[in-house]
Amino acid sequence: MSAEHPQKNGLLISFEGSEGSGKTTQIRCLSARLEDAGYDVLITREPGGTEIGEQVRHILKHADSGRGMTPETELLLFAAARAQLVREVIMPALDAGRIILCDRYLDSTTVYQGVARSLSEEPVTVINRFAVGPLMPDWTIILDLPPEVGLQRVRARGNDLPDRMEEESIEFYRAVREGYLLLADDLPDRYSVFDSEQPVELIEDEIWEEMQERYFRRD
Ligand code: T5A
């Protein structure tokens, strides 16, 4: 399905955006549409998605022991969880021809640890590439909205445990948003930005329309 990555048979689509931007919601919508159309879909989430990754997720988000974590440690832990996910889950699924919908992938590290935490670009890029090996996303969907709106949605949901990553300043989340938009400006072929302040159904339709344009409507 992907001409750019001859080693894969499937398709790797990542969803990115700040807290509460609707990634999980839109992944469910796209997955349902793809399955209705007969495609074999796999959803992953980061950090997590493997036994090792879920333990790393706990340290990164909820464990008391994560409180004093340095930005460098944070970078390496996100990369470690991803390295496991890629080899244990994503590579076999791609080889089996499945469509993988990733709830976050390496761009989260570029933006959160690189841009918002201000770690140097070079080690972030090198570590990101080491973690994913050859598996860059075929398409990355960025759900964009003001961070105030996303954080309000997360608070309104109200069913989550306290989360270390959600305790940052509003400036941190503004930097995250800008970081994503800069990535999309640099590489418009890989990224598509959707206005996530719109109703769920409208965004779902826009994503489905673009999915068809990119992959299913071939003359
Ligand atoms: N992180 C992650 C890094 O720093 N570096 C990395 O490399 C990686 C991989 C992950 C944290 O880790 C950081 C980023 C994060 O801080 P998480 O719990 O996985 O933490 O958090 P998120 O990925 O941000 O997931 P959220 O669940 O918070 O947000 P979603 O998935 O974007 O949003 P969703 O779909 O759950 O929607 C949130 C609420 O809004 C509603 C939904 O119904 C839900 O209640 N909603 C809408 N409401 C109105 N209009 C719409 N269009 C809506 N869409 C959804």
Boltz pocket constraint, residues with backbone or C-beta under 6 A from the ligand:
constraints:
  - pocket:
      binder: B
      contacts: [[A, 17], [A, 18], [A, 19], [A, 20], [A, 21], [A, 22], [A, 23], [A, 24], [A, 25], [A, 26], [A, 46], [A, 47], [A, 78], [A, 79], [A, 103], [A, 104], [A, 105], [A, 106], [A, 107], [A, 108], [A, 109], [A, 110], [A, 112], [A, 113], [A, 150], [A, 153], [A, 154], [A, 157], [A, 165], [A, 166], [A, 196], [A, 197], [A, 198], [A, 199], [A, 200], [A, 203]]
      max_distance: 6.0
